[in-house]
Amino acid sequence: MTSPGDPLVLAEDALARGDNLEAYDIAVSAREEGIEAPRLDYVAALALARMDDTEMALDYYERTGLGEIDDDDILALWGRLKKDLAENASGDEQAVLFAEASAAYLELYKTKKSYYTGINAATTALLAGDTENASALAKDILEDPEVAKPKGFYATATAAEANVLLDNDIEARQSIADAIRWSDAGVGSKASTFRQMMLIARIVPDKEAIIAPLLDMLRPSPVLVYTGHMFVENSAAEAALSVQIDEAIKALKPDTAYGALACGSDIMVAEAILKRGLELHLVFPFEIDDFLEQSVLPGGESWMPRFQHCLDRAARVSLATDMKFIGDPNMFSYGSAVAMGLARMRANHLRTDAIQLAIVKPGDAAKAAGTSSDVAFWQNLGHESHVIDPGDINRDLDWPPKIEMPEGVTRVAHSMIFADFAGFSRLSEAVLPVFVNEILGRTGTLLDEFEDEVLYRNSWGDALYAVIASPTDAAEIVLQLQARLSKMPEQLLDCAANCGMRIGVHHGPIYRGFDAVIRKPSFFGTEVTRTARIEPVTPTGEVYATEAFAAILALEQEQRFGTHYVGKVQLAKNYGQLAMYKLSRLPLG
């Protein structure tokens, strides 16, 4: 018997809402706590697949023994993963992988006729070029009583997909129109069907015309990221603004919203999101108690219960950094950028867009941090904003005493790289010159090639520490470093099979100041220390990145790189847990 706290219920609910990160975390945490349930492992693997982490999903599927479980959904996932591999392949290899996926689905369908395995066997047959079997299976599926008289989203969407394979355009459109009206037509299910239709149209161009109107109906709602002015509570001003916020949300039709919870605009948007039963993800720039002092109480004590109400009902609460506020306004900008990036990541997973809702006075000058700065930053990256004029609001806030920054330092947000050579301690004295010349030599040459982007570099023993201007440059550097060090010099191969570089990368606010020991400018701070704790827990030969790094990389819409969710990883030296991503280079095209 399940309960509201049952991890399977919670994980499946997160999956249905399209929150694949949360679904994966719940399922993996349950396993770590000793709860071994195949359905939980299935949810974890499916969540990885829906985040385009096919290789990790395959590894998880095999590692947890899911292939030995007699469950149609679980066994069908193997075919899904083969299909995902095919999606990223090309030429003859792609056709072979689609055929293998079809065979896996078809074997299950013959054993126990299920419309889910049947339609996937049919579609992957079409994608493999086997139109005859695809059509025969599609006709068979339409005669299935569960599909002929559907009672939910998936059965109705299956009818639509079968009709697409048979070129029945009117029937396909009607089935999708019916499907999206079912109560179980959640964000995750619609996004999955949208992705399937997109795949068919891409691989079989003859289907584009019949699929185009279906995509318009299935297209996932946009993800909202909000920002706005802080102001003193005022019922009259809020009443007018509330109407505008409600109208904007009604027009934009988001399912999910990301942002902070400052007094005024933030809280009002959060309240409107929750009132509509939508999903709220809160991203605070720093420690919550300090955020209350800096961004909630200045508008008056009356905002506190409203803040707490929203906080208690948020689907997820995260901190861009868990530091206290140190008087640096750039910490707010950094927090906003992370929230924007997380919204972009969620939109990418769902194959939809992210839109900014900004409540800002016309002509408000952009400062180092604040609403106008957020709007300019978002729009400069080519993203869409929906702007609301808040009208007659009172922005005369009761600010706390200003925290002065220390003299002789500045605060900047940059990317940090830490790397070291696993197995270095096992190297003999005789091969150390080879290590210095080859491993450190290749590293130094690479950094020379990115001279303008490398703001700081240092090494000691086998370790590298570098500060890079932006996440995009840092990603390019670490992936080139990974590639150049993938082949070890012959003299170093005796140190053991697991020798190689471990690389960790992060992006965050740090100090820039003068180091009197090395007699030149240096970078330091909590986020530097945090980055140093990532590399020791990174598998040899891999690159691990923090969620903040992945978020800002997504915000920059960089198509060269992929970030694949690993889960919450315990950092070295008891430095806490962080959500980590494996960084990779995406294939061209």
C-alpha positions as CSV (number, residue, x, y, z in Angstrom):
1,M,0.0,0.0,0.0
2,T,1.3,3.4,-1.0
3,S,1.3,6.7,0.9
4,P,2.0,10.3,0.0
5,G,5.5,9.7,1.2
6,D,6.0,6.6,-0.9
7,P,9.2,7.2,-3.1
8,L,7.6,5.5,-6.1
9,V,4.5,7.7,-5.9
10,L,6.7,10.8,-5.6
11,A,9.1,9.7,-8.4
12,E,6.3,8.9,-10.8
13,D,4.5,12.1,-10.0
14,A,7.7,14.1,-10.7
15,L,8.1,12.2,-14.0
16,A,4.5,13.0,-15.0
17,R,5.1,16.7,-14.3
18,G,8.2,16.6,-16.5
19,D,10.6,17.1,-13.6
20,N,13.0,14.5,-14.7
21,L,15.8,15.7,-12.3
22,E,13.5,15.3,-9.3
23,A,12.3,11.9,-10.4
24,Y,15.8,10.6,-10.8
25,D,16.9,12.0,-7.4
26,I,14.0,10.4,-5.6
27,A,14.5,7.0,-7.2
28,V,18.3,7.0,-6.6
29,S,18.0,8.2,-3.1
30,A,15.5,5.5,-2.3
31,R,18.0,2.9,-3.6
32,E,20.8,4.4,-1.5
33,E,18.5,4.1,1.6
34,G,18.1,0.3,0.9
35,I,14.8,0.4,-0.9
36,E,15.3,-2.0,-3.9
37,A,12.3,-1.8,-6.2
38,P,12.5,-2.5,-9.9
39,R,9.9,0.2,-10.7
40,L,12.0,2.8,-9.0
41,D,15.0,1.8,-11.0
42,Y,12.8,2.0,-14.1
43,V,11.8,5.5,-13.2
44,A,15.4,6.5,-12.8
45,A,16.5,5.0,-16.1
46,L,13.5,6.6,-17.9
47,A,14.2,10.0,-16.3
48,L,17.8,9.8,-17.7
49,A,16.4,8.8,-21.1
50,R,14.0,11.8,-21.1
51,M,17.0,14.1,-20.3
52,D,18.8,12.7,-23.4
53,D,21.3,10.8,-21.2
54,T,21.0,7.6,-23.3
55,E,24.4,6.1,-22.4
56,M,23.9,6.7,-18.6
57,A,20.3,5.3,-18.9
58,L,21.7,2.2,-20.6
59,D,24.4,1.8,-18.0
60,Y,21.8,2.2,-15.2
61,Y,19.4,-0.3,-16.9
62,E,22.1,-2.9,-17.1
63,R,23.7,-2.2,-13.7
64,T,20.4,-2.6,-11.8
65,G,19.4,-5.8,-13.7
66,L,16.3,-4.3,-15.2
67,G,16.6,-6.6,-18.2
68,E,15.8,-9.6,-15.9
69,I,12.5,-8.2,-14.6
70,D,9.3,-9.6,-16.0
71,D,7.6,-6.3,-16.5
72,D,6.4,-5.0,-19.9
73,D,7.2,-1.4,-19.3
74,I,10.7,-2.2,-17.9
75,L,11.5,-4.5,-20.8
76,A,10.1,-2.1,-23.4
77,L,12.5,0.6,-22.0
78,W,15.4,-1.4,-23.6
79,G,13.8,-0.8,-27.0
80,R,13.3,2.9,-26.1
81,L,17.0,3.2,-25.3
82,K,18.0,1.5,-28.6
83,K,15.7,3.9,-30.4
84,D,17.4,6.8,-28.6
85,L,20.8,5.6,-29.7
86,A,19.5,5.4,-33.2
87,E,18.3,8.9,-33.1
88,N,21.8,10.2,-32.6
89,A,23.4,7.8,-35.1
90,S,23.6,8.3,-38.9
91,G,23.6,6.4,-42.1
92,D,23.5,2.6,-42.1
93,E,24.2,2.5,-38.3
94,Q,21.0,4.4,-37.7
95,A,18.9,2.0,-39.7
96,V,20.4,-1.0,-38.0
97,L,19.8,0.5,-34.5
98,F,16.2,1.3,-35.4
99,A,15.7,-2.2,-36.6
100,E,17.2,-3.6,-33.3
101,A,14.8,-1.4,-31.4
102,S,11.9,-2.6,-33.5
103,A,12.9,-6.2,-32.9
104,A,13.0,-5.7,-29.1
105,Y,9.6,-4.1,-29.1
106,L,8.1,-6.7,-31.4
107,E,9.4,-9.6,-29.3
108,L,7.5,-8.2,-26.3
109,Y,4.4,-7.5,-28.5
110,K,4.2,-11.1,-29.7
111,T,4.5,-12.4,-26.1
112,K,1.9,-10.1,-24.7
113,K,0.0,-7.8,-27.0
114,S,0.3,-4.3,-25.5
115,Y,-0.5,-1.2,-27.6
116,Y,2.6,0.5,-26.1
117,T,5.1,-2.1,-27.4
118,G,3.1,-2.5,-30.6
119,I,3.1,1.1,-31.6
120,N,6.8,1.4,-30.8
121,A,7.6,-1.7,-32.8
122,A,5.6,-0.2,-35.7
123,T,7.2,3.3,-35.5
124,T,10.8,2.0,-35.2
125,A,10.1,-0.4,-38.1
126,L,9.1,2.7,-40.2
127,L,12.2,4.6,-39.0
128,A,14.3,1.6,-40.1
129,G,12.8,1.7,-43.6
130,D,10.4,-1.3,-43.1
131,T,7.2,0.4,-44.2
132,E,5.4,-2.9,-44.9
133,N,5.7,-4.2,-41.3
134,A,5.1,-0.7,-39.9
135,S,1.7,-0.5,-41.7
136,A,0.7,-4.0,-40.8
137,L,1.4,-3.4,-37.1
138,A,-0.3,0.0,-37.2
139,K,-3.5,-1.6,-38.5
140,D,-3.3,-4.3,-35.9
141,I,-2.9,-1.7,-33.1
142,L,-6.0,0.3,-34.2
143,E,-8.1,-2.9,-33.8
144,D,-6.9,-3.2,-30.1
145,P,-10.0,-2.5,-28.0
146,E,-8.0,-0.3,-25.6
147,V,-7.0,1.9,-28.6
148,A,-10.3,1.7,-30.5
149,K,-12.1,2.9,-27.3
150,P,-9.3,4.7,-25.3
151,K,-9.7,5.7,-21.7
152,G,-6.6,7.8,-21.3
153,F,-3.9,9.9,-22.9
154,Y,-1.5,7.3,-24.0
155,A,-4.0,5.0,-25.6
156,T,-5.5,7.9,-27.5
157,A,-2.1,9.2,-28.5
158,T,-1.3,5.7,-29.7
159,A,-4.3,5.8,-32.1
160,A,-2.9,9.1,-33.4
161,E,0.5,7.7,-34.0
162,A,-0.9,4.6,-35.7
163,N,-2.9,6.8,-38.0
164,V,0.2,8.9,-38.8
165,L,1.9,5.7,-39.9
166,L,-1.1,4.9,-42.2
167,D,-1.3,8.5,-43.5
168,N,-4.8,9.0,-42.0
169,D,-4.4,12.7,-41.4
170,I,-8.0,13.5,-40.2
171,E,-8.1,10.6,-37.8
172,A,-4.6,11.5,-36.4
173,R,-5.6,15.1,-35.8
174,Q,-8.9,14.0,-34.0
175,S,-7.0,11.5,-31.8
176,I,-4.5,14.1,-30.7
177,A,-7.3,16.6,-30.0
178,D,-9.0,14.0,-27.9
179,A,-5.7,12.9,-26.2
180,I,-4.8,16.3,-24.8
181,R,-8.2,16.5,-23.1
182,W,-7.7,13.5,-20.8
183,S,-6.9,14.2,-17.2
184,D,-3.7,12.2,-17.4
185,A,-2.3,14.4,-20.2
186,G,0.5,15.7,-18.1
187,V,3.6,17.7,-19.1
188,G,5.8,14.6,-19.2
189,S,3.4,12.5,-21.3
190,K,2.7,15.3,-23.9
191,A,6.4,16.1,-24.1
192,S,7.2,12.4,-24.8
193,T,4.6,12.2,-27.6
194,F,5.8,15.5,-29.0
195,R,9.4,14.1,-29.2
196,Q,8.2,10.9,-30.9
197,M,6.3,12.9,-33.5
198,M,9.3,15.2,-34.1
199,L,11.5,12.1,-34.6
200,I,9.2,10.6,-37.2
201,A,9.0,13.9,-39.1
202,R,12.8,14.2,-39.0
203,I,13.6,10.7,-40.2
204,V,10.7,10.3,-42.6
205,P,10.2,13.7,-44.3
206,D,7.1,12.4,-46.1
207,K,5.3,12.5,-42.8
208,E,6.1,16.2,-42.1
209,A,2.8,17.5,-43.5
210,I,0.6,15.1,-41.5
211,I,2.6,15.7,-38.3
212,A,2.9,19.5,-38.4
213,P,-0.7,20.2,-37.0
214,L,-0.2,17.5,-34.3
215,L,2.9,19.2,-33.1
216,D,1.0,22.5,-32.8
217,M,-1.5,20.8,-30.5
218,L,1.1,18.8,-28.5
219,R,3.8,21.5,-28.1
220,P,4.7,21.6,-24.4
221,S,3.8,24.8,-22.5
222,P,6.7,27.3,-22.1
223,V,8.8,27.4,-18.9
224,L,8.5,30.8,-17.2
225,V,11.3,32.6,-15.5
226,Y,10.3,35.7,-13.6
227,T,11.8,38.9,-12.3
228,G,10.4,42.2,-11.0
229,H,10.7,45.2,-8.8
230,M,10.6,45.0,-5.0
231,F,8.0,47.3,-3.4
232,V,6.1,48.1,-0.2
233,E,2.9,46.2,0.3
234,N,-0.1,48.2,-1.0
235,S,-3.5,46.7,-1.6
236,A,-4.6,49.2,-4.3
237,A,-1.4,49.0,-6.3
238,E,-1.3,45.2,-5.9
239,A,-4.9,44.8,-7.1
240,A,-4.2,46.4,-10.5
241,L,-0.9,44.6,-10.8
242,S,-2.5,41.2,-9.9
243,V,-4.9,41.5,-12.8
244,Q,-1.9,42.1,-15.2
245,I,0.0,39.1,-13.8
246,D,-3.0,36.8,-14.1
247,E,-3.6,37.9,-17.7
248,A,0.1,37.4,-18.6
249,I,0.1,33.8,-17.1
250,K,-3.2,33.0,-18.8
251,A,-1.7,34.2,-22.2
252,L,1.7,32.6,-21.8
253,K,0.2,29.3,-20.4
254,P,3.3,28.0,-18.5
255,D,3.3,24.8,-16.5
256,T,6.4,25.7,-14.5
257,A,8.0,28.9,-13.2
258,Y,11.5,29.6,-11.9
259,G,12.5,32.6,-9.8
260,A,13.3,34.0,-6.4
261,L,10.9,35.3,-3.7
262,A,11.6,38.9,-3.0
263,C,8.9,41.3,-1.7
264,G,6.7,42.7,-4.3
265,S,6.7,41.3,-7.8
266,D,8.4,38.0,-7.0
267,I,5.9,37.0,-4.3
268,M,2.9,38.2,-6.4
269,V,4.0,36.0,-9.4
270,A,4.7,33.0,-7.1
271,E,1.3,33.4,-5.6
272,A,-0.4,33.5,-9.0
273,I,1.5,30.5,-10.1
274,L,0.5,28.5,-7.1
275,K,-3.1,29.7,-7.3
276,R,-3.3,28.1,-10.8
277,G,-1.9,24.8,-9.5
278,L,1.3,25.2,-11.5
279,E,4.8,24.1,-10.4
280,L,7.0,26.7,-8.6
281,H,10.8,26.3,-8.5
282,L,12.5,28.8,-6.2
283,V,16.1,29.8,-6.7
284,F,17.7,32.0,-4.0
285,P,21.0,33.8,-4.7
286,F,22.4,32.9,-1.3
287,E,21.4,31.8,2.2
288,I,17.7,32.2,2.8
289,D,17.9,34.0,6.2
290,D,20.1,36.6,4.6
291,F,17.8,36.8,1.6
292,L,14.9,37.6,4.0
293,E,16.9,40.5,5.5
294,Q,18.0,41.9,2.1
295,S,15.0,41.2,-0.1
296,V,11.8,40.6,1.8
297,L,11.8,42.6,5.1
298,P,12.8,45.9,3.3
299,G,9.2,45.9,2.0
300,G,7.7,45.4,5.4
301,E,6.9,42.6,7.8
302,S,3.6,41.9,6.1
303,W,5.4,40.1,3.2
304,M,6.7,37.5,5.6
305,P,3.6,35.2,5.8
306,R,3.2,35.4,2.1
307,F,6.9,34.5,1.6
308,Q,6.5,31.5,3.9
309,H,3.3,30.4,2.2
310,C,5.0,30.3,-1.2
311,L,8.2,28.7,0.2
312,D,6.2,25.9,1.8
313,R,4.4,25.1,-1.5
314,A,7.3,25.2,-3.9
315,A,8.1,22.1,-5.8
316,R,11.8,22.7,-5.4
317,V,14.0,25.1,-3.5
318,S,17.6,25.6,-4.4
319,L,20.4,28.1,-3.7
320,A,22.7,29.5,-6.4
321,T,25.3,29.5,-3.6
322,D,24.9,28.5,0.0
323,M,27.1,31.4,1.2
324,K,25.9,34.3,3.3
325,F,25.4,37.7,1.7
326,I,28.6,39.6,1.8
327,G,27.5,42.9,0.4
328,D,28.2,42.0,-3.3
329,P,25.3,43.0,-5.6
330,N,26.6,40.6,-8.2
331,M,25.4,37.8,-6.0
332,F,21.9,38.8,-7.0
333,S,22.8,38.8,-10.7
334,Y,24.4,35.4,-10.3
335,G,21.3,34.0,-8.7
336,S,19.1,35.3,-11.4
337,A,21.4,33.8,-14.1
338,V,21.3,30.4,-12.4
339,A,17.5,30.6,-12.3
340,M,17.3,31.6,-16.0
341,G,19.7,28.7,-16.9
342,L,17.6,26.1,-14.9
343,A,14.5,27.3,-16.7
344,R,16.4,26.9,-20.1
345,M,17.5,23.4,-19.0
346,R,13.9,22.4,-18.1
347,A,12.7,23.8,-21.4
348,N,15.3,21.9,-23.3
349,H,14.3,18.6,-21.7
350,L,10.7,19.2,-22.6
351,R,11.5,20.5,-26.2
352,T,9.9,23.8,-25.5
353,D,10.8,27.5,-24.9
354,A,11.6,29.5,-21.8
355,I,10.0,33.0,-21.5
356,Q,10.8,35.7,-19.1
357,L,8.0,37.5,-17.2
358,A,9.4,40.9,-16.1
359,I,7.6,43.4,-13.9
360,V,9.6,46.6,-14.5
361,K,9.0,50.3,-14.7
362,P,9.5,51.8,-18.2
363,G,12.9,53.6,-18.5
364,D,14.2,52.0,-15.3
365,A,18.0,52.2,-15.7
366,A,20.0,49.0,-15.6
367,K,22.3,48.7,-12.5
368,A,24.9,46.1,-11.5
369,A,22.0,43.9,-10.3
370,G,18.2,44.2,-10.4
371,T,15.2,43.7,-12.7
372,S,16.3,45.9,-15.6
373,S,19.7,44.2,-15.5
374,D,18.0,40.8,-15.6
375,V,15.8,41.8,-18.6
376,A,18.8,43.2,-20.5
377,F,20.8,40.0,-19.8
378,W,18.0,37.7,-20.9
379,Q,17.2,39.7,-24.1
380,N,20.9,40.1,-25.1
381,L,21.0,36.3,-25.3
382,G,18.2,36.3,-27.8
383,H,15.4,35.2,-25.4
384,E,11.8,36.5,-25.3
385,S,10.5,38.7,-22.5
386,H,6.9,39.6,-21.5
387,V,7.1,42.9,-19.8
388,I,4.5,44.4,-17.4
389,D,4.5,48.0,-16.1
390,P,3.7,47.7,-12.4
391,G,2.2,51.1,-12.3
392,D,2.1,53.2,-9.0
393,I,4.2,51.0,-6.7
394,N,6.1,52.3,-3.6
395,R,9.8,51.4,-4.1
396,D,10.9,53.4,-1.0
397,L,12.2,50.4,0.9
398,D,13.6,50.2,4.4
399,W,17.0,48.8,3.5
400,P,19.2,47.0,6.1
401,P,22.7,48.6,6.9
402,K,25.0,48.3,3.9
403,I,27.7,45.6,4.1
404,E,31.0,47.1,3.0
405,M,33.2,45.0,0.7
406,P,36.8,44.5,2.0
407,E,39.4,46.8,0.5
408,G,41.8,45.7,-2.2
409,V,39.5,43.0,-3.7
410,T,36.7,42.9,-6.3
411,R,34.0,40.3,-6.9
412,V,33.5,38.6,-10.2
413,A,31.7,35.6,-11.5
414,H,34.0,33.3,-13.5
415,S,34.5,29.6,-14.2
416,M,37.0,27.6,-12.3
417,I,38.8,24.4,-13.3
418,F,40.5,21.9,-10.9
419,A,42.2,18.8,-12.3
420,D,44.6,16.2,-11.0
421,F,46.2,13.0,-12.2
422,A,44.7,9.9,-10.6
423,G,47.6,7.5,-9.9
424,F,50.3,10.2,-9.7
425,S,51.5,8.8,-6.3
426,R,52.3,5.5,-8.0
427,L,54.5,7.0,-10.6
428,S,58.2,6.1,-10.2
429,E,60.8,8.8,-9.8
430,A,62.2,7.8,-13.3
431,V,59.0,8.8,-15.1
432,L,58.2,12.1,-13.4
433,P,60.1,14.1,-16.0
434,V,57.8,12.4,-18.6
435,F,54.8,13.4,-16.6
436,V,56.0,17.0,-16.4
437,N,56.9,17.2,-20.1
438,E,54.0,15.3,-21.5
439,I,51.0,15.8,-19.2
440,L,51.7,19.2,-17.8
441,G,53.3,20.2,-21.1
442,R,50.1,19.4,-23.1
443,T,48.0,21.2,-20.5
444,G,50.2,24.3,-20.6
445,T,50.1,24.3,-24.4
446,L,46.3,24.2,-24.4
447,L,46.0,27.0,-21.9
448,D,48.4,29.1,-24.1
449,E,46.0,28.6,-27.0
450,F,43.2,30.2,-24.9
451,E,45.5,32.9,-23.5
452,D,42.8,35.7,-23.6
453,E,40.2,33.6,-21.8
454,V,42.5,32.2,-19.1
455,L,42.5,34.7,-16.3
456,Y,44.7,32.7,-13.9
457,R,46.6,29.4,-14.0
458,N,48.7,27.5,-11.5
459,S,49.9,24.0,-10.9
460,W,51.4,22.1,-8.0
461,G,52.6,18.5,-8.4
462,D,49.9,16.8,-10.5
463,A,47.2,19.4,-9.9
464,L,45.9,22.2,-12.1
465,Y,43.9,25.3,-11.0
466,A,42.7,27.7,-13.6
467,V,40.1,30.6,-13.7
468,I,38.4,31.1,-17.1
469,A,36.3,34.1,-18.2
470,S,33.1,32.2,-19.2
471,P,31.5,28.7,-19.0
472,T,31.6,28.4,-22.7
473,D,35.4,28.9,-22.8
474,A,35.8,26.7,-19.8
475,A,33.8,23.9,-21.4
476,E,35.9,24.0,-24.5
477,I,39.1,24.0,-22.6
478,V,38.3,21.1,-20.3
479,L,36.9,18.9,-23.1
480,Q,40.0,19.6,-25.2
481,L,42.2,18.8,-22.2
482,Q,40.2,15.5,-21.7
483,A,40.8,14.6,-25.4
484,R,44.5,15.5,-25.4
485,L,45.2,13.5,-22.3
486,S,43.1,10.5,-23.3
487,K,46.2,8.8,-24.7
488,M,48.9,8.3,-22.0
489,P,52.6,8.3,-22.9
490,E,53.9,4.7,-22.9
491,Q,56.2,5.3,-19.9
492,L,53.1,6.2,-17.7
493,L,51.0,3.1,-18.5
494,D,52.5,1.0,-15.7
495,C,50.9,3.2,-12.9
496,A,47.7,1.2,-13.2
497,A,44.6,0.9,-15.4
498,N,42.8,3.8,-13.7
499,C,45.5,6.4,-14.3
500,G,44.3,9.6,-15.9
501,M,43.0,13.1,-15.4
502,R,40.0,13.9,-13.2
503,I,38.5,17.3,-14.0
504,G,35.9,19.4,-12.1
505,V,34.5,22.7,-13.3
506,H,32.2,25.2,-11.7
507,H,31.0,28.8,-12.3
508,G,30.4,31.2,-9.4
509,P,31.2,34.5,-7.7
510,I,34.7,34.8,-6.3
511,Y,37.2,37.3,-5.1
512,R,40.0,38.8,-7.2
513,G,42.8,40.2,-5.2
514,F,46.6,40.5,-5.0
515,D,48.5,37.4,-3.7
516,A,51.6,38.7,-1.9
517,V,53.3,35.3,-2.0
518,I,53.3,34.8,-5.8
519,R,53.3,38.6,-6.3
520,K,50.5,38.7,-8.8
521,P,46.7,38.9,-8.9
522,S,44.8,35.7,-7.8
523,F,41.3,34.4,-7.4
524,F,40.0,32.9,-4.1
525,G,36.8,32.3,-2.2
526,T,34.2,29.7,-1.1
527,E,33.3,28.8,-4.7
528,V,37.0,28.1,-5.5
529,T,37.2,25.7,-2.5
530,R,34.0,24.1,-3.6
531,T,35.4,23.5,-7.1
532,A,38.5,21.9,-5.6
533,R,36.2,19.4,-3.8
534,I,34.6,18.2,-7.1
535,E,37.7,16.8,-8.8
536,P,38.5,14.1,-6.2
537,V,35.0,12.5,-6.6
538,T,35.1,12.7,-10.4
539,P,35.7,9.4,-12.2
540,T,39.1,9.1,-13.9
541,G,38.9,10.4,-17.5
542,E,35.7,12.3,-16.9
543,V,34.7,16.0,-16.5
544,Y,32.1,16.8,-13.8
545,A,30.3,20.1,-13.7
546,T,28.1,21.7,-11.1
547,E,24.4,22.5,-11.7
548,A,25.3,26.2,-11.7
549,F,27.8,25.7,-14.5
550,A,25.4,23.5,-16.5
551,A,22.6,26.1,-16.0
552,I,24.6,29.1,-17.3
553,L,26.0,27.0,-20.2
554,A,22.4,26.2,-21.1
555,L,21.5,29.9,-20.9
556,E,24.1,30.7,-23.5
557,Q,22.4,28.2,-25.8
558,E,25.8,26.6,-26.7
559,Q,25.2,23.7,-29.1
560,R,28.6,22.2,-28.8
561,F,28.3,20.8,-25.3
562,G,26.1,18.3,-23.5
563,T,25.5,18.2,-19.7
564,H,24.3,14.8,-18.4
565,Y,22.8,14.6,-15.0
566,V,24.8,12.3,-12.6
567,G,22.8,13.0,-9.4
568,K,23.6,14.4,-6.0
569,V,27.3,13.6,-5.3
570,Q,29.0,13.8,-1.9
571,L,32.0,16.1,-2.3
572,A,35.4,15.4,-0.9
573,K,36.3,16.4,2.7
574,N,32.7,16.4,3.9
575,Y,31.9,19.5,1.8
576,G,28.3,18.5,1.4
577,Q,26.3,17.3,-1.6
578,L,26.0,18.9,-5.0
579,A,23.9,18.1,-8.0
580,M,26.5,17.1,-10.6
581,Y,26.6,16.8,-14.4
582,K,28.9,15.0,-16.7
583,L,30.2,17.3,-19.4
584,S,30.6,16.0,-23.0
585,R,30.9,17.3,-26.5
586,L,27.8,16.9,-28.7
587,P,28.1,15.5,-32.2
588,L,28.0,18.1,-35.0
589,G,24.5,18.5,-36.6
